[in-house]
């Protein structure tokens, strides 16, 4: 019994060390909040007919990198245009003017001055689903740039570091009326 307890304790310690190690890497991903929570899968809910701001962030290895001056990645699954009404709308605003964006959301970003970490805002996505483009477990992945093959960041000493893509799942939440929200109250909005 004692050997079993020691083996289980050793396995738990090994597993927890792996989880801690995973957080000390560089990540680029999309999150529902400007200060991301670490949970997988990373799910962002979009309320039907309500604008939703989503944050594209770089999370730096806090033991190795203090700031970044560039980032390179692609988001091939990102819808380029929702077509407006009746489907939805989407706009992307990058946190720098030094942007190279190619078709398919292949992105290279640069800053003139270092952006301090450990969390750096790369851009924001303003997204509204009007009901014609319902997100139901829409997986958006962050992948290497197709031309350079890079998925990573450039630190404040202009050295390149690999990063991991932190994927996001978008789900549209349809408002369901309750006793406090009657149909007559909802109809009055239209």
C-alpha positions, 0 to 999 in steps of 0.5 A: 500500500505504501509503495502505491501511495508513493507511486501515485504521489510521484505521478501527481508531482510529475504531472503537475510539473508538466502543467507548470512547465507548459505555462512558461512558454510563449503563446499566441491566441484569442481570448474573451478577456484582456487578461486571459484565463488558462482553461482548455478548451478556450471557449468564447461566447458571443451573444446573439445580436450583441457586439463582442470584443475578442482579444488577440494576445501574446503571452510571454514566457515570463522567465525568458522574455520581458517584452516583444517587438514583433509577432508572426502567425496566421489564423486560417480559420478566421472568417474574413467577412461575415457579409454584414446583415443578416449574417453578422459583422467582424472587424479586426484592429491591430495594436500597431500600425506596422502590419503586414496582412495577407489573404487568409489572415497571415499576419506579421506585426512589428512595434517601434518600441518594445511592448512589455509582457507578460501579456501583450495585446496584438489586436482586437476583433469586434464580432457580432452574430445577427443570427445568419452565421451562428457560431456553433463550436467554430474552432479558430486555430493559430498556426505558422505563417504560410510563407515564413513558417514562423509562429512566434515572437521577436523579443526586445533584443530582436531575437526570434522565439517560437510560440504555441498557438492557443486555439479558441472555440466561438459559440453564439449564445441565443437569449432564452427568456425567463420570468424576468424577461418576458416575450412582450419585453423582448418584442418591444425591442423590435 
